[in-house]
Amino acid sequence: MLFFSEGFEETLERGNMPIAGNPKKLAQDVAHGFQQFTQASLRQYTGEDLRVILFNLNLVLRELRSKQVPLEDLEGLKDKNNNIRRVNQAINIIQSFAATKGFKI
């Protein structure tokens, strides 16, 4: 027997599905390059979903920035900077999409 939260049926009727899986894992996948956001892919999310994704992206960004890599490890520095760049790009895309659609985040 499945139990759903209040409003889940309304979400299904609108055609919008909640975030599948763990939002933090989604943010980590963005950082590692396994997931990308575009204006078209963000249409499926509600304003609340975007707020949750944005919160987790900022959380992962904070973790990435706090990670210390030795200066001799050029490959590690490059990976860290690429991960930070991907997360920043995703945050910018979500913020611009929300501004276009009039969502408050």
N, C-alpha and C positions, 0 to 999 in steps of 0.2 A: 504494500500500500504506500503510495506516495503522498507526501504532505507538501503543499506549496504555501508560500507566504501570501499575505493579503495583497491583492493587486496583481498577482501573477497572471490571472486569467485576463485582466485588462491589458497587460503587457502583450500577451499572446494575440489578443484581438487587434491591437494596434499594429501587429506585425513586427514589433521590436523584441528581440530576445535580450535577456540580461547577459552580462559578460560571462562567457564560458570559461570555467576554470578559475584559477587563482589570479587576481589582478596583479599581484607582485611578480608572479612568474611571467605574466604577459609583459610587464615593464622590463624584466631581465632579458626576455627574448628580444625586445626592441634594442636593448643595449648591445646584445651580442649579434644583432643583424639578422635574426631569424624571423622577425615580424616588422612590418613597416606600416605606417598609417598614411593614407591619402585622403583627400576630400571625399572621394567616393566610398572608401571603406569606413569612414566615420559616420556615414548616414544611418547605419544600422543601430547606433547607440543613442540612448536618451541623454538628456542633460546631466542626470544623476550618474549615469554610467561614465560619461566623460569626466565628471568631477572625480570619481573614484580612480579612473585611469591616470588622470593628471596628478592626483595625490601620490599614487604609487610610483609614477615616473620621477617625481621630485624626491621621493624616498630613495630610489635606486641611484639617482644622480648624486645625492648626498653621500651614499655609500661609496660610489665610484671616486668621488673627490677625496674622500678620507683615506682611500687605499694608497699606501706608500710604496712606490716602486723605486729600487735603487737606480741611481743615475747611469750606472754602467749598463743596465738592461735596456738597450734601445728598443728592442722588440716589445718589451713589456710596456714601456712608455708610449709607444705607438698604439698598442692595443688599448691602453687606458684612454688615450686621447680620442681614438676612434669611437669607443663606447660612449664617452661623454658627448661627442659630437652627435651621435645617433639619438641619444636621449634628448639633447637640446633641440634637435630638429623636430622630433616627435612632439615635444612640448609646444614649439612654435606653431606647428601644423594644427594641433588641437585648439590652441588659443585663437588662431585665425578662423578656424571653422566655427568655433563657438560664437565669435564676434559676428560672423556672417549670418549665422542662423538666429542670433539674438539670445543665445543661452547665457545664463549667469553662472560663471564658474569662478 
